[in-house]
Amino acid sequence: VMKREQGLFCNADFFHASAYHFMDIPTKLFTPIFVMSRLTGWAAHVYEQRANNRIIRPSADYTGPDHQEWVPIENR
């Protein structure tokens, strides 16, 4: 569906979640498992940023609408 509608392929988490489901791992544990699998990479980024005394920020350009009026949370 994502490929057809958005032109996007699913990421690895889709397949991991399917495997966890078939292994009868409770759904509430999926997110903690995903996080644990990423901790090493996150820690490496922190180490690299501190070693270089520089925050690494991905380059991105905002392409959304400009000058929208604020809508209080109760009215959304």
N, C-alpha and C positions, 0 to 999 in steps of 0.2 A: 504494500500500500504506500509506504513512504517513497519508494522509488517511483511509482506511478504518479503520485500526487505532488511530491516535492522535489523529485529528482535526486533523492538521497538514499544511500544504502544504509542498512542497519549497522550499528557498531558491534563490537565483540560482546558487549553486555547482553545483547539479545540472545546470543547463543549460550553464554554462560548461564543466564537465567533459565533457559530451557533445560540445560544439563542439571542445574540445581533442583529444578522442579522434578525431573525424573529420578533424582537421587533422594527425593522426599525431604529435602532441606526446607525448613519452614520459610515462607515468603518473607517474614519479618527479618530474617538473617541475610537476605540477598544484599541489601545496602551495606551492612558491615563487612561482608565478604568482598564486595566491590572496593570498598575503602581500603581494606587491608592489602589488596592487590596493588593499590596505587601508592601506598605509603612510601615505599622506597624511592619512587620517582619524585614525589613531593619533597622528601627529605633531601634528595640530591639537588633539587632546585634551590632549596634554602641554603644548603652548603655552598653551592656555586655563587649565589647572590652575596652571601656573607664573605666568601673568599675574595670576591672582586669588589666588595663594598659598593655594589650597584644592584638596584632592583631591576629584574628582567620583566619587561612588559611586552606582550605581543602587540604587533602593529595592527591597528584596526581603524577603519573609518566609519563613523556613524552615518547611515544612509536613511534614517527614519525621518518622520515629519518634524518640522520646526515649529516653534512658538505655539504649543498646545496649552490650553488653559487647564489649570489645576482643578481636579474634580475630587471633592472630599470622599473619603473611603465609604461613607454611608450612602453616597449617591452612585457608586460604581456598580 
